[in-house]
Amino acid sequence: MKRGFVVTFAIGVILTLFGLIWALQGFGVLQGSPMSNTTTWSVIGPITAVIGVGIAVFSWRKLSAK
C-alpha cells in the first residue's frame, strides 16, 4: 500500500512540473514552441500545476501518517 502512495506522489510532482513548463511557455518565458505566448497554455498550465501540487501534498500526508 505504501508503494501506491509513492507512485501517486511521483505522478503529482511530474504533473506539477508539466504544469509549470506549460505556464512558462504560455506566458512567453520559454520561447521556441508553438505553445509560446498562447493564452490557452497560460490558463491550462497553472491549473495543471495546482492539481499536481494537490495530488503530491495528499500523497505526502498519507505517507507521513504511516
PQR file of N, CA, C, O and H, with PARSE charges and radii, in Angstrom:
ATOM      1  N   MET A   1       0.826  -1.197   0.000 -0.4000 1.5000
ATOM      2  CA  MET A   1       0.000   0.000   0.000 -0.0000 2.0000
ATOM      3  C   MET A   1       0.867   1.256   0.000  0.5500 1.7000
ATOM      4  O   MET A   1       0.484   2.269  -0.585 -0.5500 1.4000
ATOM      5  N   LYS A   2       2.022   1.200   0.645 -0.4000 1.5000
ATOM      6  CA  LYS A   2       2.902   2.361   0.693 -0.0000 2.0000
ATOM      7  C   LYS A   2       3.436   2.693  -0.702  0.5500 1.7000
ATOM      8  O   LYS A   2       3.621   3.864  -1.035 -0.5500 1.4000
ATOM      9  H   LYS A   2       2.333   0.377   1.119  0.4000 1.0000
ATOM     10  N   ARG A   3       3.683   1.669  -1.511 -0.4000 1.5000
ATOM     11  CA  ARG A   3       4.201   1.886  -2.862 -0.0000 2.0000
ATOM     12  C   ARG A   3       3.208   2.698  -3.699  0.5500 1.7000
ATOM     13  O   ARG A   3       3.614   3.515  -4.525 -0.5500 1.4000
ATOM     14  H   ARG A   3       3.533   0.718  -1.240  0.4000 1.0000
ATOM     15  N   GLY A   4       1.916   2.474  -3.487 -0.4000 1.5000
ATOM     16  CA  GLY A   4       0.892   3.222  -4.220 -0.0000 2.0000
ATOM     17  C   GLY A   4       0.957   4.706  -3.942  0.5500 1.7000
ATOM     18  O   GLY A   4       0.785   5.522  -4.847 -0.5500 1.4000
ATOM     19  H   GLY A   4       1.586   1.810  -2.816  0.4000 1.0000
ATOM     20  N   PHE A   5       1.208   5.064  -2.677 -0.4000 1.5000
ATOM     21  CA  PHE A   5       1.300   6.477  -2.336 -0.0000 2.0000
ATOM     22  C   PHE A   5       2.581   7.097  -2.884  0.5500 1.7000
ATOM     23  O   PHE A   5       2.592   8.277  -3.231 -0.5500 1.4000
ATOM     24  H   PHE A   5       1.348   4.401  -1.942  0.4000 1.0000
ATOM     25  N   VAL A   6       3.654   6.326  -2.965 -0.4000 1.5000
ATOM     26  CA  VAL A   6       4.897   6.832  -3.555 -0.0000 2.0000
ATOM     27  C   VAL A   6       4.688   7.102  -5.043  0.5500 1.7000
ATOM     28  O   VAL A   6       5.137   8.125  -5.560 -0.5500 1.4000
ATOM     29  H   VAL A   6       3.646   5.367  -2.683  0.4000 1.0000
ATOM     30  N   VAL A   7       4.013   6.194  -5.725 -0.4000 1.5000
ATOM     31  CA  VAL A   7       3.727   6.383  -7.147 -0.0000 2.0000
ATOM     32  C   VAL A   7       2.821   7.591  -7.342  0.5500 1.7000
ATOM     33  O   VAL A   7       3.034   8.388  -8.255 -0.5500 1.4000
ATOM     34  H   VAL A   7       3.649   5.362  -5.305  0.4000 1.0000
ATOM     35  N   THR A   8       1.819   7.727  -6.494 -0.4000 1.5000
ATOM     36  CA  THR A   8       0.916   8.871  -6.588 -0.0000 2.0000
ATOM     37  C   THR A   8       1.658  10.179  -6.335  0.5500 1.7000
ATOM     38  O   THR A   8       1.388  11.180  -6.999 -0.5500 1.4000
ATOM     39  H   THR A   8       1.646   7.079  -5.752  0.4000 1.0000
ATOM     40  N   PHE A   9       2.587  10.181  -5.384 -0.4000 1.5000
ATOM     41  CA  PHE A   9       3.394  11.371  -5.113 -0.0000 2.0000
ATOM     42  C   PHE A   9       4.236  11.726  -6.338  0.5500 1.7000
ATOM     43  O   PHE A   9       4.323  12.895  -6.714 -0.5500 1.4000
ATOM     44  H   PHE A   9       2.806   9.368  -4.845  0.4000 1.0000
ATOM     45  N   ALA A  10       4.855  10.720  -6.960 -0.4000 1.5000
ATOM     46  CA  ALA A  10       5.677  10.968  -8.149 -0.0000 2.0000
ATOM     47  C   ALA A  10       4.828  11.515  -9.297  0.5500 1.7000
ATOM     48  O   ALA A  10       5.265  12.411 -10.020 -0.5500 1.4000
ATOM     49  H   ALA A  10       4.783   9.771  -6.654  0.4000 1.0000
ATOM     50  N   ILE A  11       3.633  10.987  -9.464 -0.4000 1.5000
ATOM     51  CA  ILE A  11       2.737  11.495 -10.508 -0.0000 2.0000
ATOM     52  C   ILE A  11       2.367  12.949 -10.225  0.5500 1.7000
ATOM     53  O   ILE A  11       2.310  13.764 -11.145 -0.5500 1.4000
ATOM     54  H   ILE A  11       3.278  10.260  -8.877  0.4000 1.0000
ATOM     55  N   GLY A  12       2.118  13.276  -8.967 -0.4000 1.5000
ATOM     56  CA  GLY A  12       1.806  14.659  -8.601 -0.0000 2.0000
ATOM     57  C   GLY A  12       2.948  15.609  -8.895  0.5500 1.7000
ATOM     58  O   GLY A  12       2.724  16.714  -9.388 -0.5500 1.4000
ATOM     59  H   GLY A  12       2.165  12.614  -8.219  0.4000 1.0000
ATOM     60  N   VAL A  13       4.180  15.191  -8.596 -0.4000 1.5000
ATOM     61  CA  VAL A  13       5.349  16.030  -8.860 -0.0000 2.0000
ATOM     62  C   VAL A  13       5.543  16.214 -10.369  0.5500 1.7000
ATOM     63  O   VAL A  13       5.811  17.324 -10.830 -0.5500 1.4000
ATOM     64  H   VAL A  13       4.361  14.293  -8.195  0.4000 1.0000
ATOM     65  N   ILE A  14       5.409  15.133 -11.130 -0.4000 1.5000
ATOM     66  CA  ILE A  14       5.570  15.225 -12.584 -0.0000 2.0000
ATOM     67  C   ILE A  14       4.484  16.115 -13.189  0.5500 1.7000
ATOM     68  O   ILE A  14       4.766  16.922 -14.075 -0.5500 1.4000
ATOM     69  H   ILE A  14       5.192  14.232 -10.755  0.4000 1.0000
ATOM     70  N   LEU A  15       3.258  15.973 -12.719 -0.4000 1.5000
ATOM     71  CA  LEU A  15       2.166  16.806 -13.204 -0.0000 2.0000
ATOM     72  C   LEU A  15       2.419  18.276 -12.889  0.5500 1.7000
ATOM     73  O   LEU A  15       2.118  19.150 -13.702 -0.5500 1.4000
ATOM     74  H   LEU A  15       3.029  15.318 -11.999  0.4000 1.0000
ATOM     75  N   THR A  16       2.971  18.547 -11.712 -0.4000 1.5000
ATOM     76  CA  THR A  16       3.313  19.922 -11.341 -0.0000 2.0000
ATOM     77  C   THR A  16       4.383  20.492 -12.259  0.5500 1.7000
ATOM     78  O   THR A  16       4.285  21.641 -12.688 -0.5500 1.4000
ATOM     79  H   THR A  16       3.216  17.838 -11.051  0.4000 1.0000
ATOM     80  N   LEU A  17       5.403  19.696 -12.562 -0.4000 1.5000
ATOM     81  CA  LEU A  17       6.462  20.160 -13.461 -0.0000 2.0000
ATOM     82  C   LEU A  17       5.926  20.445 -14.862  0.5500 1.7000
ATOM     83  O   LEU A  17       6.275  21.459 -15.466 -0.5500 1.4000
ATOM     84  H   LEU A  17       5.481  18.762 -12.213  0.4000 1.0000
ATOM     85  N   PHE A  18       5.076  19.552 -15.381 -0.4000 1.5000
ATOM     86  CA  PHE A  18       4.467  19.801 -16.683 -0.0000 2.0000
ATOM     87  C   PHE A  18       3.635  21.085 -16.659  0.5500 1.7000
ATOM     88  O   PHE A  18       3.692  21.881 -17.596 -0.5500 1.4000
ATOM     89  H   PHE A  18       4.792  18.728 -14.890  0.4000 1.0000
ATOM     90  N   GLY A  19       2.873  21.282 -15.600 -0.4000 1.5000
ATOM     91  CA  GLY A  19       2.064  22.495 -15.485 -0.0000 2.0000
ATOM     92  C   GLY A  19       2.918  23.748 -15.457  0.5500 1.7000
ATOM     93  O   GLY A  19       2.567  24.752 -16.076 -0.5500 1.4000
ATOM     94  H   GLY A  19       2.827  20.635 -14.839  0.4000 1.0000
ATOM     95  N   LEU A  20       4.042  23.699 -14.740 -0.4000 1.5000
ATOM     96  CA  LEU A  20       4.933  24.857 -14.702 -0.0000 2.0000
ATOM     97  C   LEU A  20       5.540  25.146 -16.069  0.5500 1.7000
ATOM     98  O   LEU A  20       5.628  26.303 -16.482 -0.5500 1.4000
ATOM     99  H   LEU A  20       4.326  22.883 -14.237  0.4000 1.0000
ATOM    100  N   ILE A  21       5.957  24.102 -16.764 -0.4000 1.5000
ATOM    101  CA  ILE A  21       6.528  24.291 -18.105 -0.0000 2.0000
ATOM    102  C   ILE A  21       5.477  24.872 -19.043  0.5500 1.7000
ATOM    103  O   ILE A  21       5.764  25.801 -19.798 -0.5500 1.4000
ATOM    104  H   ILE A  21       5.886  23.163 -16.428  0.4000 1.0000
ATOM    105  N   TRP A  22       4.267  24.332 -18.999 -0.4000 1.5000
ATOM    106  CA  TRP A  22       3.209  24.844 -19.864 -0.0000 2.0000
ATOM    107  C   TRP A  22       2.891  26.297 -19.532  0.5500 1.7000
ATOM    108  O   TRP A  22       2.683  27.107 -20.435 -0.5500 1.4000
ATOM    109  H   TRP A  22       4.034  23.577 -18.386  0.4000 1.0000
ATOM    110  N   ALA A  23       2.851  26.635 -18.244 -0.4000 1.5000
ATOM    111  CA  ALA A  23       2.560  28.009 -17.854 -0.0000 2.0000
ATOM    112  C   ALA A  23       3.659  28.951 -18.333  0.5500 1.7000
ATOM    113  O   ALA A  23       3.368  30.023 -18.863 -0.5500 1.4000
ATOM    114  H   ALA A  23       3.020  25.977 -17.510  0.4000 1.0000
ATOM    115  N   LEU A  24       4.907  28.565 -18.152 -0.4000 1.5000
ATOM    116  CA  LEU A  24       6.009  29.419 -18.589 -0.0000 2.0000
ATOM    117  C   LEU A  24       6.006  29.593 -20.107  0.5500 1.7000
ATOM    118  O   LEU A  24       6.335  30.668 -20.607 -0.5500 1.4000
ATOM    119  H   LEU A  24       5.143  27.694 -17.721  0.4000 1.0000
ATOM    120  N   GLN A  25       5.642  28.556 -20.830 -0.4000 1.5000
ATOM    121  CA  GLN A  25       5.534  28.690 -22.286 -0.0000 2.0000
ATOM    122  C   GLN A  25       4.364  29.592 -22.653  0.5500 1.7000
ATOM    123  O   GLN A  25       4.478  30.423 -23.554 -0.5500 1.4000
ATOM    124  H   GLN A  25       5.375  27.683 -20.424  0.4000 1.0000
ATOM    125  N   GLY A  26       3.271  29.439 -21.978 -0.4000 1.5000
ATOM    126  CA  GLY A  26       2.102  30.265 -22.255 -0.0000 2.0000
ATOM    127  C   GLY A  26       2.340  31.732 -21.955  0.5500 1.7000
ATOM    128  O   GLY A  26       1.838  32.602 -22.666 -0.5500 1.4000
ATOM    129  H   GLY A  26       3.179  28.764 -21.246  0.4000 1.0000
ATOM    130  N   PHE A  27       3.109  32.017 -20.897 -0.4000 1.5000
ATOM    131  CA  PHE A  27       3.416  33.400 -20.537 -0.0000 2.0000
ATOM    132  C   PHE A  27       4.525  33.991 -21.395  0.5500 1.7000
ATOM    133  O   PHE A  27       4.791  35.191 -21.324 -0.5500 1.4000
ATOM    134  H   PHE A  27       3.517  31.310 -20.320  0.4000 1.0000
ATOM    135  N   GLY A  28       5.174  33.161 -22.204 -0.4000 1.5000
ATOM    136  CA  GLY A  28       6.219  33.643 -23.089 -0.0000 2.0000
ATOM    137  C   GLY A  28       7.605  33.654 -22.479  0.5500 1.7000
ATOM    138  O   GLY A  28       8.529  34.205 -23.076 -0.5500 1.4000
ATOM    139  H   GLY A  28       4.958  32.186 -22.261  0.4000 1.0000
ATOM    140  N   VAL A  29       7.780  33.059 -21.302 -0.4000 1.5000
ATOM    141  CA  VAL A  29       9.098  32.998 -20.660 -0.0000 2.0000
ATOM    142  C   VAL A  29       9.982  32.000 -21.391  0.5500 1.7000
ATOM    143  O   VAL A  29      11.156  32.274 -21.637 -0.5500 1.4000
ATOM    144  H   VAL A  29       7.029  32.611 -20.817  0.4000 1.0000
ATOM    145  N   LEU A  30       9.425  30.843 -21.739 -0.4000 1.5000
ATOM    146  CA  LEU A  30      10.141  29.837 -22.531 -0.0000 2.0000
ATOM    147  C   LEU A  30       9.704  29.973 -23.982  0.5500 1.7000
ATOM    148  O   LEU A  30       8.535  29.765 -24.306 -0.5500 1.4000
ATOM    149  H   LEU A  30       8.470  30.621 -21.539  0.4000 1.0000
ATOM    150  N   GLN A  31      10.623  30.315 -24.836 -0.4000 1.5000
ATOM    151  CA  GLN A  31      10.319  30.530 -26.253 -0.0000 2.0000
ATOM    152  C   GLN A  31      10.676  29.297 -27.082  0.5500 1.7000
ATOM    153  O   GLN A  31      11.254  28.339 -26.568 -0.5500 1.4000
ATOM    154  H   GLN A  31      11.573  30.484 -24.573  0.4000 1.0000
ATOM    155  N   GLY A  32      10.332  29.330 -28.352 -0.4000 1.5000
ATOM    156  CA  GLY A  32      10.729  28.281 -29.280 -0.0000 2.0000
ATOM    157  C   GLY A  32       9.745  27.149 -29.412  0.5500 1.7000
ATOM    158  O   GLY A  32      10.120  26.046 -29.809 -0.5500 1.4000
ATOM    159  H   GLY A  32       9.863  30.108 -28.769  0.4000 1.0000
ATOM    160  N   SER A  33       8.493  27.397 -29.087 -0.4000 1.5000
ATOM    161  CA  SER A  33       7.475  26.357 -29.159 -0.0000 2.0000
ATOM    162  C   SER A  33       6.195  26.965 -29.721  0.5500 1.7000
ATOM    163  O   SER A  33       5.960  28.162 -29.553 -0.5500 1.4000
ATOM    164  H   SER A  33       8.188  28.293 -28.764  0.4000 1.0000
ATOM    165  N   PRO A  34       5.363  26.164 -30.384 -0.5600 1.5000
ATOM    166  CA  PRO A  34       4.055  26.690 -30.817  0.2800 2.0000
ATOM    167  C   PRO A  34       3.169  27.087 -29.627  0.5500 1.7000
ATOM    168  O   PRO A  34       2.183  27.806 -29.793 -0.5500 1.4000
ATOM    169  N   MET A  35       3.527  26.614 -28.432 -0.4000 1.5000
ATOM    170  CA  MET A  35       2.755  26.939 -27.237 -0.0000 2.0000
ATOM    171  C   MET A  35       3.166  28.282 -26.638  0.5500 1.7000
ATOM    172  O   MET A  35       2.507  28.767 -25.719 -0.5500 1.4000
ATOM    173  H   MET A  35       4.327  26.030 -28.297  0.4000 1.0000
ATOM    174  N   SER A  36       4.234  28.891 -27.136 -0.4000 1.5000
ATOM    175  CA  SER A  36       4.732  30.147 -26.576 -0.0000 2.0000
ATOM    176  C   SER A  36       3.760  31.290 -26.849  0.5500 1.7000
ATOM    177  O   SER A  36       3.208  31.415 -27.942 -0.5500 1.4000
ATOM    178  H   SER A  36       4.770  28.497 -27.883  0.4000 1.0000
ATOM    179  N   ASN A  37       3.565  32.127 -25.815 -0.4000 1.5000
ATOM    180  CA  ASN A  37       2.684  33.304 -25.894 -0.0000 2.0000
ATOM    181  C   ASN A  37       1.259  32.940 -26.307  0.5500 1.7000
ATOM    182  O   ASN A  37       0.642  33.640 -27.110 -0.5500 1.4000
ATOM    183  H   ASN A  37       4.013  32.026 -24.927  0.4000 1.0000
ATOM    184  N   THR A  38       0.744  31.850 -25.758 -0.4000 1.5000
ATOM    185  CA  THR A  38      -0.610  31.410 -26.072 -0.0000 2.0000
ATOM    186  C   THR A  38      -1.452  31.457 -24.795  0.5500 1.7000
ATOM    187  O   THR A  38      -1.065  30.915 -23.760 -0.5500 1.4000
ATOM    188  H   THR A  38       1.246  31.282 -25.106  0.4000 1.0000
ATOM    189  N   THR A  39      -2.593  32.105 -24.888 -0.4000 1.5000
ATOM    190  CA  THR A  39      -3.461  32.252 -23.724 -0.0000 2.0000
ATOM    191  C   THR A  39      -3.937  30.903 -23.197  0.5500 1.7000
ATOM    192  O   THR A  39      -4.079  30.727 -21.987 -0.5500 1.4000
ATOM    193  H   THR A  39      -2.907  32.545 -25.729  0.4000 1.0000
ATOM    194  N   THR A  40      -4.180  29.966 -24.078 -0.4000 1.5000
ATOM    195  CA  THR A  40      -4.663  28.644 -23.664 -0.0000 2.0000
ATOM    196  C   THR A  40      -3.710  28.004 -22.664  0.5500 1.7000
ATOM    197  O   THR A  40      -4.145  27.493 -21.631 -0.5500 1.4000
ATOM    198  H   THR A  40      -4.064  30.109 -25.061  0.4000 1.0000
ATOM    199  N   TRP A  41      -2.402  28.027 -22.966 -0.4000 1.5000
ATOM    200  CA  TRP A  41      -1.427  27.396 -22.080 -0.0000 2.0000
ATOM    201  C   TRP A  41      -1.161  28.247 -20.850  0.5500 1.7000
ATOM    202  O   TRP A  41      -0.680  27.734 -19.840 -0.5500 1.4000
ATOM    203  H   TRP A  41      -2.049  28.442 -23.805  0.4000 1.0000
ATOM    204  N   SER A  42      -1.465  29.535 -20.917 -0.4000 1.5000
ATOM    205  CA  SER A  42      -1.357  30.397 -19.734 -0.0000 2.0000
ATOM    206  C   SER A  42      -2.436  30.057 -18.715  0.5500 1.7000
ATOM    207  O   SER A  42      -2.286  30.356 -17.531 -0.5500 1.4000
ATOM    208  H   SER A  42      -1.857  29.951 -21.738  0.4000 1.0000
ATOM    209  N   VAL A  43      -3.510  29.441 -19.159 -0.4000 1.5000
ATOM    210  CA  VAL A  43      -4.595  29.026 -18.264 -0.0000 2.0000
ATOM    211  C   VAL A  43      -4.438  27.563 -17.856  0.5500 1.7000
ATOM    212  O   VAL A  43      -4.553  27.231 -16.676 -0.5500 1.4000
ATOM    213  H   VAL A  43      -3.632  29.198 -20.121  0.4000 1.0000
ATOM    214  N   ILE A  44      -4.176  26.690 -18.826 -0.4000 1.5000
ATOM    215  CA  ILE A  44      -4.073  25.254 -18.551 -0.0000 2.0000
ATOM    216  C   ILE A  44      -2.871  24.944 -17.660  0.5500 1.7000
ATOM    217  O   ILE A  44      -2.964  24.086 -16.782 -0.5500 1.4000
ATOM    218  H   ILE A  44      -4.083  26.960 -19.784  0.4000 1.0000
ATOM    219  N   GLY A  45      -1.752  25.622 -17.871 -0.4000 1.5000
ATOM    220  CA  GLY A  45      -0.537  25.353 -17.104 -0.0000 2.0000
ATOM    221  C   GLY A  45      -0.698  25.523 -15.598  0.5500 1.7000
ATOM    222  O   GLY A  45      -0.421  24.589 -14.846 -0.5500 1.4000
ATOM    223  H   GLY A  45      -1.677  26.319 -18.585  0.4000 1.0000
ATOM    224  N   PRO A  46      -1.145  26.707 -15.133 -0.5600 1.5000
ATOM    225  CA  PRO A  46      -1.320  26.871 -13.686  0.2800 2.0000
ATOM    226  C   PRO A  46      -2.356  25.934 -13.074  0.5500 1.7000
ATOM    227  O   PRO A  46      -2.192  25.470 -11.945 -0.5500 1.4000
ATOM    228  N   ILE A  47      -3.422  25.659 -13.822 -0.4000 1.5000
ATOM    229  CA  ILE A  47      -4.440  24.730 -13.304 -0.0000 2.0000
ATOM    230  C   ILE A  47      -3.835  23.345 -13.126  0.5500 1.7000
ATOM    231  O   ILE A  47      -4.059  22.697 -12.104 -0.5500 1.4000
ATOM    232  H   ILE A  47      -3.555  26.035 -14.739  0.4000 1.0000
ATOM    233  N   THR A  48      -3.070  22.886 -14.114 -0.4000 1.5000
ATOM    234  CA  THR A  48      -2.413  21.583 -14.030 -0.0000 2.0000
ATOM    235  C   THR A  48      -1.420  21.550 -12.881  0.5500 1.7000
ATOM    236  O   THR A  48      -1.336  20.557 -12.158 -0.5500 1.4000
ATOM    237  H   THR A  48      -2.889  23.413 -14.944  0.4000 1.0000
ATOM    238  N   ALA A  49      -0.665  22.637 -12.708 -0.4000 1.5000
ATOM    239  CA  ALA A  49       0.317  22.696 -11.624 -0.0000 2.0000
ATOM    240  C   ALA A  49      -0.361  22.618 -10.257  0.5500 1.7000
ATOM    241  O   ALA A  49       0.129  21.928  -9.363 -0.5500 1.4000
ATOM    242  H   ALA A  49      -0.733  23.443 -13.295  0.4000 1.0000
ATOM    243  N   VAL A  50      -1.473  23.313 -10.089 -0.4000 1.5000
ATOM    244  CA  VAL A  50      -2.194  23.284  -8.804 -0.0000 2.0000
ATOM    245  C   VAL A  50      -2.747  21.897  -8.528  0.5500 1.7000
ATOM    246  O   VAL A  50      -2.694  21.424  -7.393 -0.5500 1.4000
ATOM    247  H   VAL A  50      -1.871  23.874 -10.815  0.4000 1.0000
ATOM    248  N   ILE A  51      -3.273  21.246  -9.540 -0.4000 1.5000
ATOM    249  CA  ILE A  51      -3.778  19.873  -9.366 -0.0000 2.0000
ATOM    250  C   ILE A  51      -2.628  18.943  -8.984  0.5500 1.7000
ATOM    251  O   ILE A  51      -2.780  18.097  -8.103 -0.5500 1.4000
ATOM    252  H   ILE A  51      -3.316  21.630 -10.462  0.4000 1.0000
ATOM    253  N   GLY A  52      -1.481  19.095  -9.644 -0.4000 1.5000
ATOM    254  CA  GLY A  52      -0.313  18.274  -9.316 -0.0000 2.0000
ATOM    255  C   GLY A  52       0.157  18.483  -7.887  0.5500 1.7000
ATOM    256  O   GLY A  52       0.488  17.523  -7.190 -0.5500 1.4000
ATOM    257  H   GLY A  52      -1.357  19.781 -10.360  0.4000 1.0000
ATOM    258  N   VAL A  53       0.188  19.738  -7.448 -0.4000 1.5000
ATOM    259  CA  VAL A  53       0.588  20.027  -6.063 -0.0000 2.0000
ATOM    260  C   VAL A  53      -0.402  19.397  -5.091  0.5500 1.7000
ATOM    261  O   VAL A  53      -0.005  18.847  -4.064 -0.5500 1.4000
ATOM    262  H   VAL A  53      -0.081  20.518  -8.014  0.4000 1.0000
ATOM    263  N   GLY A  54      -1.683  19.478  -5.414 -0.4000 1.5000
ATOM    264  CA  GLY A  54      -2.699  18.872  -4.548 -0.0000 2.0000
ATOM    265  C   GLY A  54      -2.521  17.365  -4.426  0.5500 1.7000
ATOM    266  O   GLY A  54      -2.623  16.814  -3.330 -0.5500 1.4000
ATOM    267  H   GLY A  54      -2.005  19.926  -6.248  0.4000 1.0000
ATOM    268  N   ILE A  55      -2.257  16.701  -5.539 -0.4000 1.5000
ATOM    269  CA  ILE A  55      -2.026  15.264  -5.512 -0.0000 2.0000
ATOM    270  C   ILE A  55      -0.776  14.927  -4.712  0.5500 1.7000
ATOM    271  O   ILE A  55      -0.783  13.988  -3.916 -0.5500 1.4000
ATOM    272  H   ILE A  55      -2.174  17.149  -6.429  0.4000 1.0000
ATOM    273  N   ALA A  56       0.303  15.688  -4.918 -0.4000 1.5000
ATOM    274  CA  ALA A  56       1.551  15.434  -4.201 -0.0000 2.0000
ATOM    275  C   ALA A  56       1.392  15.654  -2.695  0.5500 1.7000
ATOM    276  O   ALA A  56       1.887  14.859  -1.896 -0.5500 1.4000
ATOM    277  H   ALA A  56       0.309  16.451  -5.564  0.4000 1.0000
ATOM    278  N   VAL A  57       0.708  16.721  -2.310 -0.4000 1.5000
ATOM    279  CA  VAL A  57       0.505  17.006  -0.888 -0.0000 2.0000
ATOM    280  C   VAL A  57      -0.356  15.926  -0.247  0.5500 1.7000
ATOM    281  O   VAL A  57      -0.051  15.463   0.852 -0.5500 1.4000
ATOM    282  H   VAL A  57       0.306  17.367  -2.959  0.4000 1.0000
ATOM    283  N   PHE A  58      -1.419  15.525  -0.918 -0.4000 1.5000
ATOM    284  CA  PHE A  58      -2.279  14.454  -0.402 -0.0000 2.0000
ATOM    285  C   PHE A  58      -1.472  13.179  -0.174  0.5500 1.7000
ATOM    286  O   PHE A  58      -1.592  12.542   0.872 -0.5500 1.4000
ATOM    287  H   PHE A  58      -1.666  15.901  -1.811  0.4000 1.0000
ATOM    288  N   SER A  59      -0.655  12.812  -1.149 -0.4000 1.5000
ATOM    289  CA  SER A  59       0.153  11.587  -1.028 -0.0000 2.0000
ATOM    290  C   SER A  59       1.193  11.713   0.060  0.5500 1.7000
ATOM    291  O   SER A  59       1.424  10.769   0.815 -0.5500 1.4000
ATOM    292  H   SER A  59      -0.558  13.330  -1.999  0.4000 1.0000
ATOM    293  N   TRP A  60       1.830  12.886   0.148 -0.4000 1.5000
ATOM    294  CA  TRP A  60       2.857  13.105   1.171 -0.0000 2.0000
ATOM    295  C   TRP A  60       2.248  12.986   2.570  0.5500 1.7000
ATOM    296  O   TRP A  60       2.858  12.408   3.470 -0.5500 1.4000
ATOM    297  H   TRP A  60       1.641  13.653  -0.466  0.4000 1.0000
ATOM    298  N   ARG A  61       1.052  13.532   2.747 -0.4000 1.5000
ATOM    299  CA  ARG A  61       0.400  13.459   4.060 -0.0000 2.0000
ATOM    300  C   ARG A  61       0.028  12.017   4.405  0.5500 1.7000
ATOM    301  O   ARG A  61       0.126  11.610   5.562 -0.5500 1.4000
ATOM    302  H   ARG A  61       0.557  14.001   2.016  0.4000 1.0000
ATOM    303  N   LYS A  62      -0.396  11.250   3.407 -0.4000 1.5000
ATOM    304  CA  LYS A  62      -0.711   9.841   3.644 -0.0000 2.0000
ATOM    305  C   LYS A  62       0.556   9.045   3.975  0.5500 1.7000
ATOM    306  O   LYS A  62       0.535   8.164   4.835 -0.5500 1.4000
ATOM    307  H   LYS A  62      -0.476  11.582   2.467  0.4000 1.0000
ATOM    308  N   LEU A  63       1.660   9.360   3.286 -0.4000 1.5000
ATOM    309  CA  LEU A  63       2.919   8.670   3.572 -0.0000 2.0000
ATOM    310  C   LEU A  63       3.445   9.020   4.953  0.5500 1.7000
ATOM    311  O   LEU A  63       3.950   8.148   5.661 -0.5500 1.4000
ATOM    312  H   LEU A  63       1.677  10.075   2.587  0.4000 1.0000
ATOM    313  N   SER A  64       3.335  10.288   5.348 -0.4000 1.5000
ATOM    314  CA  SER A  64       3.838  10.727   6.647 -0.0000 2.0000
ATOM    315  C   SER A  64       3.014  10.192   7.799  0.5500 1.7000
ATOM    316  O   SER A  64       3.532  10.017   8.902 -0.5500 1.4000
ATOM    317  H   SER A  64       2.925  10.996   4.773  0.4000 1.0000
ATOM    318  N   ALA A  65       1.741   9.929   7.561 -0.4000 1.5000
ATOM    319  CA  ALA A  65       0.848   9.451   8.617 -0.0000 2.0000
ATOM    320  C   ALA A  65       1.124   7.992   8.982  0.5500 1.7000
ATOM    321  O   ALA A  65       0.732   7.539  10.057 -0.5500 1.4000
ATOM    322  H   ALA A  65       1.320  10.071   6.665  0.4000 1.0000
ATOM    323  N   LYS A  66       1.788   7.264   8.106 -0.4000 1.5000
ATOM    324  CA  LYS A  66       2.006   5.831   8.379 -0.0000 2.0000
ATOM    325  C   LYS A  66       3.315   5.568   9.051  0.5500 1.7000
ATOM    326  O   LYS A  66       3.638   4.416   9.342 -0.5500 1.4000
ATOM    327  H   LYS A  66       2.107   7.632   7.233  0.4000 1.0000
TER
END
